[in-house]
Amino acid sequence: MGSASLPGRALTFEEAHVRLRKLVETADPRALEPEPLASVSRRDLRELTAFHNAAMASLKKARAQERELRMPQLSLPEYPSNFEKAADVLNGLSAILFPKSRPAA
């Protein structure tokens, strides 16, 4: 495990106020607005996760069979470019809806 360092700088309250104001003024104001919330039940999440996992497993199996057959006339679609991001979103939702209990300190 390597050591990581982050650049830091001490600011006075006045300097921090000026820097934050400049940062906010240059930002897209729409980025500061909260995103609308959507209701997702645990059951919905289970269904979405099962669908995603089944679709990726089917695609993986089909691509493996294509490689074994070595038939150039077969052409299977590539994995969707955002399949990893979709999995990350599902995992994030799962962590919110199904939090793992933390051991007592």
N, C-alpha and C positions, 0 to 999 in steps of 0.2 A: 504494500500500500504506500504510494508516494505521498509526499507532503504537498499540500496545496496552499497557495497564498492568494489572498485577495487584496487588491489595492485599496487603501483607505486614506481618508483625509479628515482631520478634525476641523470643524467649522464653528463659528460663533452662531448664535441664533439668528443674527442679522444676515450673515453670509448664507446660512441654510435657507432662510426665507427668500433671498434673492435668487439663489440657484434653483430652488423648487419652483418659483414663479416662472423663471425662464424655461424650465423643463415643461411645465404645464402649458405655457403659452405656445410652445413649438409643437406640442402634441396635437394629434387629431382629436378634437373635442368629442367625437363619437366614441373614441376609445375609452373615455372616462365614464360613459354611461353604462349602467349595469345591463347585462344581457337579460332578455326576458327568461323567466323560469318556466320550465315545462314539468308537468307531473309525470313521473315514471314510477310505476309500482314495482315491487320486488318480482312479481310474476312477469311483468313486462320485461324486466331486465333478464330474467332467466330465459325467456323466449328469445330475446335478441341474442343473447350469448350462445344459446344452443344453435340458433340459426347460423350465426357467424362461424362457430366452430365446425358445424356439419358441412357448411359450404366450403370452408378451407380444407377440411379433411377430404371431401369428395374431389376437389380440384387437385389436391396433392396426390391422391390415389390415381386419378386419371393421367396425370403427368408422368407418374412413375410407370404406369402401364404403357404409355406411349414410348417412353425411353426403352423399355424392355422389348417392345415389338420392332423397334428401329424401322418404322415405316414413315419415310419423309412426306408422304401424301397426307398424313394425319397432321392436323394443326390444332392445337389446343390453345385457348386463351391464356395469356399471362395472368399471374396473380394481379388483382387490382392494385394500383399504385398506392392506395391508402389503406390496405388491409392491416398493416401494423398500427397505423394511427387509430383505426376503428377498434382494434383490440385494446389499445391503450385507453380509449374512451370508455369502453365496456369495463375494463379493470378499475378505472377511476370511479365509475358509477357504483361498481360492486363494493369498493372500499367504503363508499359513503352509505350505501344501503345495508351492507352486511359487514359492519366494522368488526375487526378481530379484537377480542378482549385482550387487554394489556395486562401483563403480570403486575401485581402490586409491588411498589418500590419499597 
